[in-house]
Amino acid sequence: MNGSEAWPWRGRLSVRVESQPVQSFTAGFELSGNAGAGALTLYTPLGTTAAAMAWSPQLSLLRVNSQTQQFSSLEALMQQTLGTALPVEGLFAWLAGEPMAVPGWQVDLSQRGQGRISARRQLPLPEAELRLGDGTIKHLARADMQSLYDLSAPAKLNLFLHVTGRRADGYHLIESVFMLIDWCDTLHMSRRDDGSISREDLGAALPADDLVLRAARALQVASGCQYGAHIGIDKRIPAQAGLGGGSSDAATTLLALNRLWHLNWPLEKLLPIGLRLGADVPFFLHGHNAWVRGIGEIIEAVELPEAEFLVAKPAAGLSTSDIFCHPDLERKTGTAILSPLS
């Protein structure tokens, strides 16, 4: 590491403001100069510039897209951009390993050798974290959220599955314990003001009209919202594996757009939309391990012991609908009584 002006600092900057609701901001960054005259550039997960700041004793500028704003001071610029007035002079000192005292701030340099510096503002309790080196990015703008990055959509395992019946509308009644695992897709979302819904495949190519797009449109129609969204998906969970990847992506989309579009709907209002998209979506909306019944809408949280699984997926897949439509499927399994799973 080098803190001289000739070597810009690069890494990941995270700011967390303990407000109600909690607001956070994370972005890749490049920082150069010093507290008197310097520049800070923030980057999105796709490597594009999210914002660029420059300051001198006479002028402080913020450039976002093609628009430039001028501020009376560097503190005002930081407050507008990051949601808290970061102590820039202290930041340069901390990067260089100097434990400079800044009134109202506590800094921890104990992990600097591992590329991490943490700083906490005592009042009004925002928290800032600086990580050196490359990292993934999540971005929540302070006052008017424009984008959400690095959203995890986890897979799930069925620890067992009973099919206990079939409704007149063709939906099957099940009993199962769903367990979340750390195999995830990653979604990035940006709000659009033109009302359009678009998608960018950052990994494997997805069907033209997948559950993510359907979820976004369903929420847009149900809410009457005039906003749209551009959604990037890094698809890691394999399809046709029973892992719920598409349903998890749909749930993450509903939760994220509920915030980006300023709907602030309670979970109970999102659940019917999720259920219409797929029977597993309500489980992922709840976001915890669960005892699942009905067609997937009766969900009770359960505590499961920590476990490690080897999950193997062959090249061939198996459609869930094909399984449930197969004539040999047993549809009259007796109901179970759930015992403690610890």
HELIX and SHEET records of a PDB file:
HELIX    1   1 LEU A   74  LEU A   82  1                                   9    
HELIX    2   2 VAL A   88  LEU A   95  1                                   8    
HELIX    3   3 ARG A  112  GLN A  114  5                                   3    
HELIX    4   4 LEU A  211  SER A  223  1                                  13    
HELIX    5   5 GLY A  245  LEU A  260  1                                  16    
HELIX    6   6 LEU A  267  LEU A  277  1                                  11    
HELIX    7   7 VAL A  281  HIS A  286  1                                   6    
HELIX    8   8 THR A  320  CYS A  325  1                                   6    
SHEET    1   A 9 GLN A  67  PHE A  71  0                                        
SHEET    2   A 9 SER A  60  VAL A  64 -1                                        
SHEET    3   A 9 THR A  49  TRP A  55 -1                                        
SHEET    4   A 9 GLY A  38  TYR A  43 -1                                        
SHEET    5   A 9 GLN A  23  GLY A  33 -1                                        
SHEET    6   A 9 TRP A   9  VAL A  17 -1                                        
SHEET    7   A 9 PRO A 126  LEU A 132 -1                                        
SHEET    8   A 9 ARG A 116  ARG A 121 -1                                        
SHEET    9   A 9 TRP A 105  ASP A 108 -1                                        
SHEET    1   B 4 SER A 147  ARG A 166  0                                        
SHEET    2   B 4 HIS A 172  ARG A 192 -1                                        
SHEET    3   B 4 GLY A 228  ASP A 234 -1                                        
SHEET    4   B 4 ILE A 197  ASP A 201  1                                        
SHEET    1   C 4 SER A 147  ARG A 166  0                                        
SHEET    2   C 4 HIS A 172  ARG A 192 -1                                        
SHEET    3   C 4 ALA A 290  GLY A 294 -1                                        
SHEET    4   C 4 ILE A 298  ALA A 301 -1                                        
END                                                                             
